[in-house]
Amino acid sequence: MKNYIKELTPEKKLFLSLNLYYAAKELKTESLKKFHPELTATEIKEKVKKIFLYARS
């Protein structure tokens, strides 16, 4: 796996990382909708924004 990643161009690495980021945001959005159906779309959007703003790895 490491060799595969090393062989990628910087553009491809950026493309893959952005896809992962947006997929994670979409999953978090759907999760919040499922577990907090009382929230409005705007509230969910703000919660997701805060979650990703303060996320740590």
C-alpha positions in Angstrom: 0.0 0.0 0.0 2.8 2.4 0.8 4.3 2.0 -2.6 1.0 2.8 -4.2 0.7 6.0 -2.4 4.3 7.1 -3.1 3.7 6.5 -6.8 0.7 8.9 -7.0 1.1 12.3 -8.4 0.5 15.2 -6.0 -2.6 16.1 -8.0 -4.0 12.5 -7.5 -3.2 12.6 -3.8 -5.1 15.9 -3.5 -8.0 14.5 -5.4 -8.2 11.4 -3.3 -7.9 13.3 0.0 -10.6 15.8 -1.0 -12.9 12.9 -2.0 -12.3 11.3 1.4 -13.0 14.6 3.2 -16.3 15.2 1.4 -17.4 11.6 1.8 -16.7 11.9 5.6 -18.8 15.2 5.7 -21.6 13.5 3.9 -21.6 10.5 6.2 -21.6 12.8 9.3 -24.5 14.8 7.9 -26.5 11.7 7.3 -25.7 10.3 10.7 -26.9 13.5 12.4 -30.1 13.4 10.4 -30.7 9.9 11.5 -29.9 10.4 15.2 -31.3 13.9 15.5 -34.4 14.2 13.3 -35.6 17.2 15.2 -32.7 19.4 13.8 -33.3 21.6 10.8 -31.1 21.4 7.7 -29.4 24.6 8.8 -28.7 23.3 12.3 -27.2 20.1 10.8 -25.0 22.1 8.4 -23.7 24.2 11.3 -23.1 21.2 13.5 -21.1 19.4 10.7 -19.2 22.6 10.1 -18.2 22.8 13.8 -17.4 19.1 14.0 -15.0 19.3 11.1 -13.5 22.7 12.2 -12.5 21.3 15.6 -11.7 17.7 14.5 -8.3 16.3 15.5 -6.5 13.2 14.3 
